[in-house]
Amino acid sequence: MKVAIIAFSPSGNTLKVSRWLEKSLVAQNCKVQRVNLARDRKLFDGRNVRQYLKKTIKEHDLLCVGSPVYAHHMHYNVKNIIKALPHPKNGWGKLAVPFVTYGGINSGIALQEGAKLLKKSGRIIVAGMKVNSSHCLSKLKQIKRTVNEGMPGDEALPLIEDLACRIKEFENKKPEDCADITHKLAYQSPKVKIKAHIIFREKVWQRHMYPKLIIDSDKCEGCGKCVKLCPVQRIELNGKGPFIPKGKPECIHCASCVRYCPTGAVYFDADWAKWNKLLSKAADGFGPMVSNEKPKSAVYPLTENGYEMDRRN
Ligand SMILES: Cc1cc2nc3c(=O)[nH]c(=O)nc-3n(C[C@H](O)[C@H](O)[C@H](O)COP(=O)(O)O)c2cc1C
């Protein structure tokens, strides 16, 4: 069976999961192509995405698409990529599996959103997976507590192996005999769904809620790490050092540049007391953004007993 895995992973969690999924699928004798979508400008300036995909993705039977959850949604860059996918024919498989990693707060409607878009592209959704992970913003040194430190780790492996086994089961099935399970990904309460649509407007939050990215040229030593790390190539380098040019693609606030800047020249202009309060509360399972979803990590459709691998329970 041929499987293609595409994943967008600004801070590495989704990438980790996609690598483990590849390994588990190879162990099931599947032929796997894994594509890391980060750090390729062609993908994020909104042009030629379909050509890129056609050129990059090889023939497959089943397509897995991985994304982080941002503000309760599948990341909009991944949604744009799904929208640009060619119709499933001429080597593009009819079966699809979305998967997401989220920072322990709320997986929102990301998985269902991904499934709906993949379905709209003509694919049949045969499984889905959400993996409870570390919150990338809570790894900044200004934040006192990391939410889900070290996750995804070994605790995620059984789940990923389970998904690989389920994928393998579709090897000899005709696509028309496979049932679509998109409706089984509607696991959130009506309240969370409404909040995701009305309050958690990813792009509005990106422009007005998340902290502004600043580069202090006096502190910068010009190592270029921020330029290399930016998943959407938002930062450019000229003779004077890194700078944030006008226009697209916009900063997605993944914090990779801030985390790894050796001199602190790249930083967020943020109210850290507020963010600390919000993320500490979230780490304890409280606060305005937290969901009580159970299980915290899962492969869908859920098996009879469900699958619970939350460390805190
Ligand atoms: C701007 C932003 C918004 C986020 N929103 C959420 C969220 O709504 N719920 C959540 O649980 N985690 C949220 N996270 C955390 C990420 O989903 C989590 O760290 C994810 O595993 C990151 O994946 P990556 O390492 O592949 O980039 C957010 C992170 C960022 C940077």
The ligand as a Gaussian input file, in Angstrom:
#p B3LYP/6-31G(d) Opt

LIG

0 1
 C       -0.749000      30.932000      17.665000
 C       -0.983000      29.609000      18.323000
 C       -2.281000      29.196000      18.630000
 C       -2.494000      27.969000      19.263000
 N       -3.770000      27.584000      19.575000
 C       -3.981000      26.432000      20.260000
 C       -5.302000      26.048000      20.648000
 O       -6.310000      26.677000      20.338000
 N       -5.430000      24.917000      21.388000
 C       -4.353000      24.172000      21.770000
 O       -4.538000      23.191000      22.487000
 N       -3.104000      24.485000      21.361000
 C       -2.890000      25.591000      20.615000
 N       -1.623000      25.925000      20.220000
 C       -0.511000      24.988000      20.496000
 C       -0.198000      24.098000      19.291000
 O       -1.375000      23.555000      18.743000
 C        0.700000      22.937000      19.705000
 O        1.829000      23.360000      20.378000
 C        1.056000      22.093000      18.462000
 O        1.474000      20.819000      18.872000
 C        2.150000      22.751000      17.649000
 O        2.449000      21.931000      16.562000
 P        3.843000      22.054000      15.791000
 O        4.916000      21.808000      16.836000
 O        3.780000      20.975000      14.793000
 O        3.922000      23.418000      15.243000
 C       -1.394000      27.124000      19.574000
 C       -0.098000      27.543000      19.235000
 C        0.112000      28.776000      18.622000
 C        1.506000      29.180000      18.270000

